[in-house]
Amino acid sequence: MDFIFIEELRVQAWVGVYSREKVAPQTVELNLTFGVPDSAAEHDDLADTIDYAVVIERIRKELSERHFNLIETLGEFVVNLLFEEFGAPWVKIRIAKIGVMQGVRRVGVFIQRGRDGASLPPAAE
């Protein structure tokens, strides 16, 4: 299986339980790796893979319109979006809020899932 990665994608998202987090969106940083069919490389055709530009735009759109209390829930939402809308068989995501506390660069979560609960293959880790 081949993988696409997207690193340091910064988006404005509504996430948090504290009052200061509910009055304005904040910057979150996403790092994604997701599986794609091997046929993409074999046929050299965008139709055989997942278009990362479309993934990025969908994530930006969804996170600008929804509020999540927990960054964990935001992460699960993105994982499920990749499974359900894009057909990714494997997803690994790291999401971080940037500068939300004094003296802390980032806080976040790391999630990795295979479709239907399967483990990620060693090559993806």
C-alpha positions as CSV (number, residue, x, y, z in Angstrom):
1,M,0.0,0.0,0.0
2,D,1.2,3.5,-0.8
3,F,0.7,6.5,1.4
4,I,0.1,10.2,0.9
5,F,1.2,12.6,3.6
6,I,0.3,16.2,4.4
7,E,2.5,18.0,6.9
8,E,1.9,21.1,8.9
9,L,-1.5,21.9,7.4
10,R,-2.7,24.9,9.4
11,V,-6.4,25.6,9.5
12,Q,-8.7,27.8,11.5
13,A,-11.0,25.6,13.7
14,W,-13.6,26.0,16.3
15,V,-12.4,23.7,19.1
16,G,-12.3,23.9,22.8
17,V,-14.4,23.9,26.0
18,Y,-13.0,27.1,27.6
19,S,-14.9,30.3,27.1
20,R,-11.9,31.9,25.3
21,E,-12.0,29.1,22.8
22,K,-15.6,29.6,21.9
23,V,-15.5,33.2,20.9
24,A,-13.1,32.8,18.0
25,P,-11.6,30.1,15.9
26,Q,-8.0,29.1,16.6
27,T,-5.2,27.7,14.5
28,V,-4.7,24.0,14.6
29,E,-2.0,22.1,12.8
30,L,-2.6,18.8,11.2
31,N,-0.2,16.1,10.0
32,L,-1.9,13.4,8.0
33,T,-0.8,10.1,6.5
34,F,-3.4,8.0,4.6
35,G,-3.3,4.9,2.5
36,V,-4.0,5.0,-1.2
37,P,-4.3,2.2,-3.8
38,D,-1.1,1.0,-5.4
39,S,-2.8,1.3,-8.8
40,A,-2.3,5.1,-8.6
41,A,1.4,4.7,-9.3
42,E,0.9,1.9,-11.8
43,H,-1.5,3.9,-14.0
44,D,-0.2,7.5,-13.3
45,D,-3.8,8.7,-13.1
46,L,-5.3,11.0,-10.5
47,A,-8.6,9.1,-10.7
48,D,-6.8,6.1,-9.1
49,T,-5.8,7.9,-6.0
50,I,-7.0,10.4,-3.4
51,D,-6.6,14.0,-4.4
52,Y,-4.8,15.7,-1.6
53,A,-5.9,19.1,-2.7
54,V,-9.5,18.0,-2.4
55,V,-8.8,16.5,1.1
56,I,-7.2,19.8,2.2
57,E,-10.1,21.9,1.0
58,R,-12.7,19.6,2.6
59,I,-10.9,19.7,6.0
60,R,-10.6,23.5,5.9
61,K,-14.3,23.8,5.0
62,E,-15.6,21.4,7.6
63,L,-13.4,22.7,10.5
64,S,-14.4,26.3,9.7
65,E,-18.1,25.4,10.0
66,R,-18.3,23.0,13.0
67,H,-17.4,23.3,16.7
68,F,-15.7,20.5,18.6
69,N,-15.4,20.5,22.3
70,L,-12.4,18.1,22.2
71,I,-9.5,17.9,19.9
72,E,-9.9,14.2,20.1
73,T,-13.4,14.5,18.6
74,L,-12.1,16.8,15.9
75,G,-9.4,14.1,15.1
76,E,-12.0,11.3,14.9
77,F,-14.1,13.5,12.6
78,V,-11.2,13.9,10.1
79,V,-10.3,10.2,10.3
80,N,-13.9,9.3,9.5
81,L,-14.1,11.9,6.7
82,L,-11.1,10.2,5.1
83,F,-12.6,6.8,5.5
84,E,-16.2,7.6,4.3
85,E,-15.8,10.3,1.7
86,F,-12.4,9.5,0.3
87,G,-12.2,5.7,0.8
88,A,-8.8,5.8,2.6
89,P,-8.1,2.3,4.1
90,W,-5.6,3.7,6.7
91,V,-5.3,7.0,8.4
92,K,-2.7,8.4,10.8
93,I,-3.3,12.0,12.1
94,R,-1.6,14.3,14.5
95,I,-3.5,17.4,15.5
96,A,-2.2,20.2,17.7
97,K,-3.5,23.5,19.0
98,I,-0.8,26.1,18.7
99,G,0.1,28.4,21.6
100,V,-3.0,27.8,23.7
101,M,-1.2,28.1,27.0
102,Q,1.7,30.2,28.1
103,G,5.0,28.4,27.9
104,V,3.5,25.5,25.8
105,R,4.2,25.4,22.1
106,R,1.5,22.8,21.2
107,V,-1.0,20.5,22.7
108,G,-2.7,17.8,20.7
109,V,-3.6,14.2,19.9
110,F,-2.3,11.5,17.8
111,I,-4.7,8.9,16.2
112,Q,-4.1,6.1,13.9
113,R,-6.8,3.8,12.5
114,G,-7.4,1.3,9.9
115,R,-10.8,1.0,8.3
116,D,-13.1,-1.3,10.3
117,G,-10.7,-1.2,13.3
118,A,-7.7,-2.9,11.6
119,S,-4.2,-2.0,12.7
120,L,-1.9,0.1,10.6
121,P,0.7,-1.9,8.7
122,P,4.3,-1.4,10.0
123,A,5.3,0.6,6.9
124,A,2.8,3.3,7.9
125,E,4.1,3.8,11.4
